[in-house]
């Protein structure tokens, strides 16, 4: 009988969903007609027609992209209200749609009218009797899951299924994070719809949905104030490329594509770093002490640059040696960031040269005569270009490969051991930039500054006018030479150290979302903070999962990063998530016991479901055989993803073992979409798997000062089954 009722309810919902999809097709056709009309305006032959064309085509393309992204799972929810409030059900979807009469067919999940779908609870029904989730594949409704919200209401509405949340949590995982738009819980919804201004912090233990809630908040902000956030841009920063690939489908599935997703190694335009430094080196590079070191570095002479300018002028021999050139350099550096002084280099050098003019024949001429004679001489131009080139940040950071330069910059800033670690790191042959190098490059970008923008035609006109004051004109002539030198440096730089091409004033965003915020180093906070000086923020994290060993230093850097340009502290709205939706209670109890045993002071959320499957601890005499056996068992028991996690030093061995087993070849196929993944502990940040094998947990614990926190993260990644494998 219950099956018949369920089938009838599914058929009824299918009729409504069919109606909505027919309207979706009509809306897409309307957008296509708008695009065609826009293109026709462009053929009118005047500027107004071109402006209209661009506006119409842009709006049509955006609408089509939204309609296309929302196609899968378009209609996912319904609420039925008390009869005295509303006699009609309210359908909730990924976007809003109206029929040809302008009547509402589908309410966008972000609209105020959809809030009750998420906020109504049995304790506070707010007029909602039943909440229904529609499970669909494409345009077909596969089933429904109901929650009775108001048990006191006089209603004959059928209640189908085990409840939407539990049904969602029981599904098999794949290698992508999915939208939770259909099952957002009330405490999550409060964070999503928090006030727009200031900073929203979302905290909570593992599995509480912090990341996906923050992504839904980004989509909500774009809906609530599209002009501000689409124009200014939304930046999402996560810990790794693996993590960013995992979350990349969430926002497009909600109809939002105007978002920049960047791992910490990709925040600076022109750099993409994936290599990680050893923990000890990473701790030095991440420390705020590097600010002083880099500030000294940008004042250094260019390595390999000329150290003397010798010039014969009438009866005088003019010599600018190291002492005189140091004085000119100090003078220029006192006038602002190094690259911003390029238009003053010639005048500063010429002033220093003129001060040495003493001979009678020379003094018969004016300073203007002297400048006019020297300024166009190729020898002078070549010297100035080599002595004071426009510098790029990546190239300057590589100066630290010279032990003498490093020692001068680090003196009094770093202790001997820290300096030794940096020297060893940067002398280990040609390597691509590390994730920890990226904020150092960004710091140097701002310390160096952008070179002034000079119009090429204006340069030529200036050089042709002999009556103009000569001072500074040689710098104009230097621009082409400097551009050629910059190209030469870029061509000779190893891959992975490409110079950023975006100017520093182009870095700002309207909203910045930082996930796994507890892991950011002080230097990374400075880097991210520059992107959000005038932005609103969403910050997500859990201190117990931190991989940064100096939390107080990071907290200070975070507070500075969140200041407004005027130095004002932004208003903070704090939200805490208390339910663990990822792990079974059995798995999370195991992880929580570990956290308490090693003193992590972890935030311990309540796991909402049980499976009866406790984690399995195995001791193997042969690790490869033990891993093969563990994987064979898990592959037969779960349909979704499986993770194999071990210490960084064991990755090559683990990957070679797994790659050599024919029975798991299909599970490894598909690259980022593969069912089976071998990862380090840090790479599992934010991820989840149906099952996981933790290989030699003591090695994970011992590989860094924060290894216990990393192992705690690993122990909270599985949704169904977990095996802990060790040899002793």
C-alpha positions in Angstrom: 0.0 0.0 0.0 2.8 2.4 0.9 4.5 1.6 -2.4 1.4 2.5 -4.3 1.1 5.8 -2.4 4.8 6.6 -3.1 4.4 5.7 -6.9 1.3 8.0 -7.1 3.2 10.9 -5.4 6.2 10.5 -7.7 3.9 10.5 -10.8 2.2 13.7 -9.5 5.5 15.4 -9.0 6.7 14.3 -12.4 3.8 16.2 -14.0 4.8 19.4 -12.3 8.5 18.9 -13.1 7.6 18.4 -16.8 5.8 21.7 -16.7 8.8 23.5 -15.3 11.2 22.0 -17.9 8.9 23.0 -20.7 9.1 26.6 -19.3 12.9 26.2 -19.1 13.0 25.4 -22.8 10.8 28.5 -23.6 13.1 30.7 -21.4 16.2 29.4 -23.2 14.5 30.1 -26.6 13.7 33.6 -25.4 17.3 34.2 -24.4 18.5 33.0 -27.8 16.1 35.4 -29.5 17.6 38.2 -27.4 21.1 37.2 -28.5 20.0 37.2 -32.2 18.4 40.6 -31.8 21.6 41.9 -30.2 23.7 40.7 -33.1 21.4 42.4 -35.5 21.8 45.7 -33.6 25.5 45.5 -34.2 24.9 45.8 -38.0 23.2 49.2 -37.7 26.5 50.9 -38.5 26.7 53.3 -35.5 28.3 53.2 -32.1 25.0 53.1 -30.2 24.1 49.8 -32.0 27.4 48.3 -31.0 26.8 49.2 -27.3 23.3 47.7 -27.5 24.6 44.6 -29.2 27.2 44.0 -26.5 24.7 44.5 -23.6 22.0 42.3 -25.2 24.4 39.5 -26.1 26.0 39.6 -22.7 22.7 39.4 -20.8 21.5 36.6 -23.1 24.7 34.6 -22.7 24.5 34.9 -18.9 20.9 33.8 -18.8 21.6 30.8 -21.1 24.6 29.8 -18.9 22.3 30.0 -15.8 19.6 27.9 -17.4 22.0 25.3 -18.7 23.8 25.0 -15.3 20.5 24.5 -13.5 19.2 21.8 -15.8 20.3 18.9 -13.6 18.1 18.7 -10.5 16.3 21.8 -11.5 13.3 21.2 -9.1 14.4 19.7 -5.9 12.1 20.8 -3.1 8.5 21.6 -2.1 6.9 22.9 1.0 3.2 22.5 2.0 1.8 25.2 4.3 -1.1 25.1 6.7 -4.3 25.6 4.9 -5.1 28.9 6.5 -1.8 30.3 5.2 -1.6 28.9 1.7 -3.5 26.3 -0.2 -0.8 25.9 -2.9 2.5 24.1 -2.5 5.7 26.1 -3.0 8.3 24.5 -5.3 12.0 25.3 -4.7 14.7 25.0 -7.4 18.2 26.0 -8.4 16.9 29.1 -10.3 13.6 31.0 -10.3 11.1 30.6 -13.2 7.8 32.1 -14.1 5.2 30.9 -16.6 4.0 32.9 -19.6 1.4 34.6 -17.3 4.2 35.7 -15.0 3.0 33.4 -12.3 5.7 31.8 -10.2 6.5 28.2 -11.2 9.7 27.8 -9.2 11.3 29.8 -6.4 15.1 30.3 -6.5 16.5 28.7 -3.3 18.2 31.9 -2.4 15.1 34.0 -2.5 13.4 35.1 0.7 10.3 33.1 -0.3 12.5 29.9 -0.1 13.9 30.6 3.4 11.1 28.6 5.1 12.2 25.5 3.2 15.4 25.6 5.2 14.5 27.4 8.4 11.3 25.5 9.4 11.9 22.8 12.0 9.6 20.7 14.2 10.4 22.9 17.1 9.5 26.0 15.0 7.3 25.0 12.0 6.6 28.6 11.0 3.4 27.4 9.2 5.2 24.6 7.2 3.5 21.2 7.5 5.6 19.1 5.2 9.0 19.5 3.5 9.6 17.3 0.5 12.8 16.6 -1.4 12.5 15.4 -5.1 15.3 13.0 -6.1 15.8 13.3 -9.8 18.1 12.2 -12.6 18.0 14.6 -15.5 14.3 15.5 -16.0 13.0 12.3 -14.4 11.8 12.2 -10.8 13.1 9.0 -9.2 11.6 9.3 -5.7 10.6 11.6 -2.9 11.7 12.0 0.7 9.5 13.8 3.2 9.9 15.4 6.6 6.9 16.0 8.7 7.5 19.5 10.1 4.3 20.2 12.0 2.9 17.0 13.6 0.1 19.1 15.2 -1.4 20.2 11.9 -4.7 18.8 10.7 -3.6 17.3 7.3 -3.9 14.2 5.2 -0.6 14.8 3.4 1.3 11.5 2.9 4.8 11.2 4.4 7.1 9.2 2.1 10.6 7.9 2.7 13.1 7.9 5.6 13.8 11.6 5.6 15.7 13.7 3.0 18.9 14.2 5.1 19.5 10.6 5.9 18.8 9.5 2.3 21.4 12.1 1.1 24.0 11.0 3.6 23.7 7.4 2.7 24.6 7.9 -1.0 28.0 6.8 -2.4 30.6 9.5 -2.8 32.5 10.4 -6.0 35.5 12.6 -6.4 33.5 15.8 -6.4 31.7 17.8 -3.8 28.1 18.2 -4.5 25.6 20.9 -3.7 23.6 20.5 -0.5 21.0 22.9 -1.8 18.2 20.4 -1.2 19.2 19.4 2.4 20.6 22.6 3.9 19.9 22.4 7.7 18.6 25.3 9.7 21.9 26.1 11.4 23.7 26.0 8.1 21.1 28.3 6.5 21.6 31.0 9.1 25.3 31.2 8.1 24.4 31.2 4.3 22.0 34.1 4.7 24.1 36.0 7.2 24.4 39.8 6.8 26.3 40.8 3.7 28.7 43.3 5.2 31.8 42.6 7.3 33.2 39.1 8.0 31.3 35.9 8.4 33.2 33.1 10.2 32.0 29.5 10.0 33.5 27.1 12.5 32.9 23.6 13.5 34.5 20.2 13.7 35.0 17.7 10.9 32.1 16.8 8.7 29.8 19.7 9.7 29.6 21.0 6.1 31.6 24.2 6.6 33.0 24.3 3.1 29.8 23.6 1.2 27.9 26.0 3.4 30.5 28.7 2.6 30.1 28.0 -1.2 26.4 28.3 -0.9 26.9 31.6 0.9 29.0 32.8 -2.1 26.1 31.9 -4.4 23.6 33.6 -2.1 25.7 36.8 -2.1 25.8 36.8 -5.9 22.0 36.5 -6.0 21.4 39.1 -3.3 23.7 41.8 -4.9 24.8 40.6 -8.3 26.0 44.0 -9.5 28.5 44.4 -6.6 29.8 40.8 -6.5 29.9 40.0 -10.2 31.5 43.3 -11.1 34.0 43.2 -8.2 34.6 39.4 -8.3 34.4 36.6 -5.8 37.7 34.8 -4.8 37.6 31.4 -3.2 40.9 30.3 -1.7 41.5 26.7 -0.7 44.5 24.6 0.6 45.4 22.6 -2.5 44.7 21.9 -6.2 43.2 18.5 -5.2 40.8 20.4 -2.9 39.9 23.0 -5.5 39.1 20.2 -8.1 36.9 18.6 -5.5 34.8 21.7 -4.9 34.8 23.1 -8.4 31.4 21.8 -9.5 29.4 23.2 -6.5 29.0 26.8 -7.7 28.3 26.0 -11.4 25.6 23.6 -10.2 24.0 26.5 -8.4 24.1 28.6 -11.6 27.1 30.7 -10.6 30.2 30.8 -12.7 31.6 34.3 -11.9 33.9 33.0 -9.2 37.7 32.6 -9.1 38.7 29.3 -7.5 42.4 29.5 -6.4 44.5 27.2 -4.3 47.1 28.9 -2.1 49.7 28.1 -4.8 47.6 30.0 -7.4 46.6 33.2 -5.7 49.2 35.3 -7.5 48.5 35.6 -11.2 51.3 34.1 -13.3 52.3 31.5 -10.7 51.0 28.1 -10.2 52.8 26.1 -7.5 52.0 22.6 -6.3 55.3 21.5 -4.7 55.4 21.7 -0.9 58.5 22.6 1.1 59.5 20.4 4.1 57.6 21.4 7.2 60.7 23.0 8.8 61.4 25.1 5.7 57.7 26.0 5.3 57.7 27.3 8.9 60.5 29.7 8.1 59.0 30.9 4.8 55.6 31.3 6.3 56.8 33.4 9.3 56.1 37.2 9.4 59.9 37.6 9.8 60.1 37.2 6.1 58.6 40.7 5.7 61.8 42.3 7.1 64.0 40.0 5.1 62.3 40.8 1.8 62.2 44.5 2.6 66.0 44.3 2.9 66.3 42.3 -0.3 64.6 44.9 -2.5 67.3 47.4 -1.5 70.1 45.2 -2.7 72.1 46.0 -5.9 71.1 43.9 -8.9 73.3 40.8 -8.8 75.7 40.9 -11.7 74.9 44.6 -12.4 77.6 47.2 -13.2 79.5 48.5 -10.2 81.1 51.5 -11.8 80.3 54.2 -14.3 83.4 56.0 -15.8 82.8 59.0 -18.1 85.1 61.4 -19.8 83.7 64.9 -20.2 86.1 67.5 -21.6 89.0 67.6 -19.1 87.2 65.7 -16.4 87.1 62.0 -15.6 83.8 61.3 -13.8 83.7 58.1 -11.8 80.6 56.8 -10.0 82.0 54.0 -7.9 80.3 51.7 -5.4 80.1 54.5 -2.8 78.5 57.0 -5.2 76.1 54.5 -6.7 75.1 53.4 -3.2 74.2 57.0 -2.5 72.1 57.3 -5.7 70.4 54.0 -4.8 69.5 55.2 -1.3 68.2 58.4 -2.8 65.9 56.6 -5.3 64.7 54.1 -2.7 63.7 57.0 -0.5 61.2 58.1 -3.2 58.9 55.1 -3.0 58.8 51.5 -4.3 61.8 50.6 -6.5 60.0 50.1 -9.8 58.1 53.4 -9.3 61.4 55.3 -9.4 62.4 54.3 -12.9 61.6 57.7 -14.4 64.0 59.3 -12.0 67.0 57.1 -12.5 68.6 59.2 -15.3 68.2 62.5 -13.5 69.7 61.0 -10.3 72.7 59.6 -12.1 73.2 62.8 -14.1 73.0 64.9 -10.9 75.7 62.7 -9.3 77.9 62.9 -12.4 77.5 66.7 -12.7 78.7 67.1 -9.1 82.1 65.8 -10.2 82.5 68.3 -13.1 85.5 70.6 -12.1 87.5 71.5 -15.1 87.5 75.0 -16.6 86.5 73.8 -20.1 83.7 71.7 -18.6 82.4 74.6 -16.5 82.1 76.8 -19.6 79.0 74.6 -20.3 75.8 74.6 -18.3 74.3 71.6 -16.6 71.7 71.5 -19.4 74.4 71.3 -22.0 76.0 68.4 -20.0 72.7 66.5 -19.7 71.9 67.1 -23.4 75.3 65.6 -24.4 75.1 62.6 -22.1 71.5 61.6 -22.1 71.3 60.2 -25.6 74.6 58.3 -25.5 74.1 54.6 -25.8 76.8 53.9 -23.2 74.8 55.9 -20.6 71.5 54.3 -21.6 73.0 50.8 -21.4 74.5 51.5 -18.0 71.2 52.9 -16.6 69.2 50.0 -18.0 71.6 47.4 -16.5 72.1 49.2 -13.1 68.4 50.0 -12.4 66.2 47.6 -14.5 62.5 47.2 -13.9 62.4 44.2 -11.6 59.9 41.3 -11.4 59.2 39.7 -8.1 60.0 36.1 -9.1 63.4 37.2 -10.3 64.2 39.1 -7.1 63.2 36.1 -4.9 65.7 34.1 -6.8 68.5 36.4 -5.7 68.3 34.6 -2.4 69.9 31.6 -4.1 73.2 33.5 -3.6 74.3 32.7 0.0 75.9 36.1 0.4 72.7 37.9 -0.6 70.7 35.7 1.7 73.1 36.3 4.6 72.9 40.1 4.2 69.1 40.1 4.0 68.7 37.6 6.9 71.3 39.2 9.3 69.5 40.1 12.6 66.2 38.8 11.2 66.6 35.0 11.1 68.5 32.8 13.4 71.4 30.7 12.0 69.3 27.5 11.7 66.5 29.3 9.8 69.0 30.8 7.4 70.6 27.4 6.9 67.2 25.9 6.1 66.4 28.6 3.5 69.9 28.3 1.9 69.5 24.5 1.6 66.0 24.9 0.2 67.0 27.4 -2.5 70.3 25.7 -3.4 68.7 22.3 -4.2 69.0 22.7 -8.0 66.4 24.2 -10.3 63.0 23.5 -8.9 59.6 25.1 -9.6 58.3 27.5 -7.1 56.8 26.0 -4.0 53.4 26.8 -2.5 55.3 28.6 0.3 57.2 30.7 -2.2 54.1 32.2 -3.7 53.3 34.7 -0.8 56.9 35.7 -0.9 56.6 36.6 -4.5 53.5 38.5 -3.7 55.2 40.4 -0.9 57.9 41.4 -3.3 55.4 42.6 -5.9 54.1 45.1 -3.5 57.6 46.1 -2.2 58.8 46.6 -5.7 55.7 48.3 -7.0 54.5 48.6 -10.6 56.6 50.6 -13.0 55.0 53.9 -14.2 52.8 53.6 -17.3 54.3 55.8 -20.1 52.6 56.4 -23.4 54.9 55.5 -26.3 53.8 58.4 -28.5 54.4 60.8 -25.6 57.9 59.3 -25.2 58.8 60.0 -28.8 57.5 63.6 -28.8 59.4 64.3 -25.6 62.6 63.1 -27.0 62.2 65.2 -30.2 61.7 68.5 -28.2 65.2 70.0 -27.5 63.7 72.8 -25.5 62.2 70.6 -22.8 64.1 70.4 -19.4 66.6 67.6 -19.9 66.4 66.0 -16.4 64.7 62.6 -16.5 64.4 62.4 -20.3 66.9 59.7 -20.6 64.6 57.4 -18.6 62.0 57.8 -21.3 64.5 56.4 -23.8 65.3 53.5 -21.5 61.8 52.0 -21.7 62.3 49.9 -24.8 65.7 48.7 -23.5 64.1 47.7 -20.2 61.3 45.8 -22.0 63.8 43.8 -24.0 65.8 43.0 -20.8 62.5 41.9 -19.1 61.8 39.6 -22.0 65.2 38.1 -21.9 64.9 37.4 -18.1 61.5 35.8 -18.6 62.8 33.5 -21.4 65.8 32.4 -19.2 63.7 31.8 -16.1 62.9 28.1 -15.3 59.3 27.1 -15.7 57.3 27.6 -12.6 58.9 31.0 -11.9 57.0 33.0 -14.6 56.7 36.7 -13.7 53.2 37.9 -12.8 51.8 40.2 -15.5 48.8 41.7 -13.6 49.5 45.0 -11.9 49.2 45.1 -8.1 46.3 47.5 -8.2 44.2 44.9 -10.1 44.3 42.4 -7.2 41.1 43.5 -5.3 37.9 41.4 -5.0 34.4 42.2 -3.7 34.2 39.0 -1.7 37.0 36.7 -0.4 36.2 33.2 0.9 39.0 31.4 2.7 38.6 27.7 3.4 40.7 25.7 5.8 41.7 29.1 7.2 43.4 27.5 10.2 46.2 26.4 7.9 47.2 29.8 6.5 50.7 31.1 7.5 51.2 34.8 8.4 52.7 35.4 4.9 49.7 33.7 3.3 47.3 35.9 5.3 49.2 39.0 4.0 48.8 37.7 0.5 45.1 36.9 0.7 44.5 40.1 2.7 45.7 42.3 -0.2 42.9 40.8 -2.3 40.2 41.7 0.2 41.0 45.2 1.6 37.5 46.5 0.6 35.9 43.1 0.4 33.4 41.3 2.5 34.7 37.9 3.8 33.7 34.4 4.6 36.3 32.5 6.7 36.0 28.8 7.3 38.1 26.7 9.7 38.7 24.4 12.7 41.7 25.2 14.9 42.1 21.5 15.9 42.9 20.7 12.2 45.6 23.3 11.8 48.9 22.4 10.0 50.5 25.8 11.0 52.5 25.4 14.3 52.4 29.1 15.4 48.7 29.9 15.8 49.2 33.2 17.7 51.4 34.6 15.0 48.9 33.6 12.3 46.0 35.1 14.3 47.8 38.5 14.4 48.3 38.3 10.7 44.7 37.4 10.1 43.5 40.4 12.2 45.6 42.7 10.1 44.4 41.1 6.9 40.8 41.8 7.8 41.3 45.5 8.5 39.6 48.0 6.1 41.9 50.4 4.1 41.3 53.0 6.8 42.5 50.6 9.5 39.0 50.0 10.9 38.1 46.5 12.2 35.3 45.0 10.2 32.2 43.7 11.9 32.3 39.9 12.5 29.3 37.5 12.4 30.3 34.2 13.9 28.5 30.9 13.2 29.2 27.5 14.7 28.1 24.2 13.1 27.5 21.4 15.6 26.4 18.3 13.6 28.8 15.9 11.9 27.0 14.8 8.7 30.0 13.1 7.1 31.2 10.4 9.5 29.3 7.6 11.0 29.2 7.8 14.8 31.5 4.8 15.0 34.2 6.4 12.8 34.0 9.8 14.5 34.1 8.3 18.0 37.4 6.7 17.0 38.8 10.0 15.7 37.5 11.9 18.7 39.1 9.5 21.1 42.4 10.0 19.3 42.0 13.8 19.5 41.4 13.7 23.2 44.2 11.3 23.8 46.8 13.5 22.2 45.5 16.7 23.6 44.2 18.5 20.5 41.4 20.3 22.3 39.2 19.5 19.3 35.7 20.8 18.7 33.7 17.5 18.8 30.5 17.7 16.8 27.7 15.2 17.2 27.6 12.5 14.4 24.0 12.2 13.2 24.0 8.6 12.0 25.3 5.1 12.9 26.2 2.2 10.6 27.3 -0.5 13.1 30.7 -0.6 11.4 33.6 0.3 13.7 37.0 1.1 12.3 39.3 -1.9 11.8 42.8 -1.8 13.1 45.2 -4.3 11.4 48.8 -5.2 12.0 50.6 -6.6 8.9 53.9 -8.3 8.7 54.2 -7.2 5.0 52.7 -3.7 4.3 52.1 -4.2 0.6 50.2 -7.5 1.2 48.2 -5.9 4.0 47.3 -3.0 1.9 46.2 -5.2 -1.0 44.0 -7.2 1.3 42.4 -4.1 2.9 41.6 -2.7 -0.5 40.2 -5.9 -1.8 37.8 -6.0 1.1 36.7 -2.3 0.9 36.3 -2.4 -2.9 33.8 -5.2 -2.4 31.8 -3.4 0.3 31.4 0.2 -0.9 30.3 1.6 -4.3 31.9 5.0 -4.1 35.4 6.4 -3.5 38.3 4.9 -1.6 41.3 6.8 -0.2 44.8 5.4 0.6 46.6 7.9 2.9 50.2 7.7 4.1 53.0 10.0 5.0 54.6 12.1 2.3 57.8 10.1 2.4 55.9 6.9 1.6 53.9 8.3 -1.4 56.2 6.9 -4.1 56.1 3.5 -2.6 52.3 3.4 -2.1 51.6 4.7 -5.6 53.9 2.2 -7.2 52.2 -0.7 -5.3 48.7 0.4 -6.2 49.6 1.1 -9.9 51.1 -2.4 -10.1 47.8 -4.2 -9.1 45.7 -5.1 -12.2 42.6 -5.6 -10.1 42.4 -1.9 -9.3 43.3 -0.6 -12.7 39.7 0.5 -13.4 39.5 2.3 -10.1 42.6 4.3 -10.9 41.3 5.4 -14.4 39.9 8.8 -14.9 42.6 11.0 -13.3 40.9 13.4 -11.0 37.7 11.4 -11.3 39.3 8.1 -10.3 37.5 6.1 -7.7 40.7 5.3 -5.9 43.2 7.9 -4.8 46.6 7.8 -3.0 47.2 11.0 -0.9 49.2 12.6 1.8 47.5 13.6 5.0 47.6 17.3 4.0 46.1 16.5 0.6 43.0 15.0 2.3 42.0 18.4 3.8 38.3 19.0 3.1 37.9 15.7 1.1 35.7 12.7 1.9 35.6 9.1 0.8 33.2 6.2 1.3 36.2 4.2 2.7 39.7 4.9 3.6 42.9 3.0 4.5 45.3 4.8 6.8 48.8 3.5 6.3 51.3 3.7 9.2 49.5 6.4 11.1 52.5 7.0 13.4 54.5 8.1 10.3 51.8 10.7 9.5 51.9 11.9 13.1 55.7 12.2 13.1 56.3 14.0 9.8 55.7 17.5 11.1 55.2 19.4 14.4 51.5 19.4 13.6 51.4 15.8 12.6 48.8 14.9 15.3 46.3 17.4 13.8 47.0 16.1 10.4 46.3 12.5 11.5 43.1 13.7 13.2 42.0 15.1 9.8 42.8 11.8 8.1 40.8 9.8 10.6 37.7 12.0 9.8 37.6 11.5 6.1 35.6 8.3 5.7 31.8 8.2 5.6 31.3 4.4 5.8 34.4 2.3 6.5 37.9 2.8 7.7 40.9 0.5 8.1 44.0 1.5 10.0 47.0 -0.5 8.8 50.4 -0.6 10.4 53.4 -3.0 10.8 54.0 -2.6 14.4 
